[in-house]
Amino acid sequence: VQLQASGGGLVQPGGSLRLSCVASGSAVRIAVMGWHRQAPGKQRELVAEIAGTGRTVYGTSAEGRFTITRDYAKNTVSLQMNSLKPEDTAVYYCIVKLARDYWGQGTLVTVSS
């Protein structure tokens, strides 16, 4: 499985960004796909995940502000991030969970005025 993430960048507080990740491989359709993030000096943490069934789970920091969606035909998972805060600044990693975890290369999101 190979992952290609896109959509990071610089945004002002209160703004929005959309991240997308395309995964290769037919098994991806039944996998859990999602996003984790790692801020400087902190451990990597869950942002949001979506199962092959469509069931979603959100980290506490994302609840109510971020929305994860999935295009099963395109093996793509997207993360719509609204009301961004400076503390959302981090490298965001796409993940696909099968028999093992597969990670994308990471995309930097910077929230700053």
N, C-alpha and C positions, 0 to 999 in steps of 0.2 A: 504494500500500500504506500502510495506517495501522496503527499498533501501539498497544496499550493495555496497560501493565504494571501489576501490582498485587502486594502482598504484603510490601513492605518494612516496616521498623520497628525498634524497639529490642529487643535480646535480650542476655541475659547470656552471658558466655563459656561455651562448652560446650553452648549451646542450639542450637535448630534454627529454621529459617525456610523457607518455601516461596514462591518467586516464580512468578508466572504472567504470560504475555503472550499476548494475542489479536491476531491479524493479520487484516486484511481482504484480499479478493482471491483468486481461484481459483488464480492462479499460485503462491501461497504453498506449495501442496502439494508442489511439486518443488524448492522453495528450501531453502537452508541456513538454519536458524533457530538462534538462540543468545543467549548473554549475554556481555557484556563489562562491565568495571567500571573506575571511576576513583576512586582515593583522593585526598585533598587533597595537592596538590603533586606528584602522580605522573602518568605517562602512562596512558592507557586501555589495559587489557590484556584478553586473552582469558580468560574463565572456562570456558565450555563451548559447543560447537556440535554440532548434530545435522543431518545431511543428509537429503534426501528419501528416501534409501535406508535411513535409520536408523543409518548410521555416525556414531559420536560421536568427538569430540576434546575433551580437557580441558587447561586450562592447568595448569602445575605446582602452583599454589597450591590448585587444586580437586581434584586427583587423590586418590581415596580417601575424600574427605569429601562431595563434591557429586555429585548425580546429575541428569542432564538427561533429560527425557522429552518426548514429543510426542504430541499427539492430532491425527491428520491430518484427521479428520472435522470438528473444531472449529477447525482452524488455530491451535492453542494449543501453546505450548512452556512447560514448567515446569522449575524448578530447585529441587531439594530440597537444602538446605544443612544439614549436620549438623556437630557438633563445631566450632562457630563460634569464631573467635579475634578478639581486638581488631584484628588486622591485616586482617581481612576487612571492616572498616568502609570503605564506599565507596558511591558512587552506581552502581547496577547498571542497565545499559542492555540492552534487548532489541534484537536485530538480525535482519533478514531480508536475505539475500543473493540477489539476482536479477541482472539486468544492471547494477544498481547496488545499493549498500547503503542500507537503510532503517533508521532508528533510532527507538526509542521515546523517551519523554520522560524516562526515568530514574526509579528508585525508590531511596530512601535506605535503606541497611542500616547500623545502628549496633550494634556489639558492645561492650558496656561493662557493668561491674558498678556 
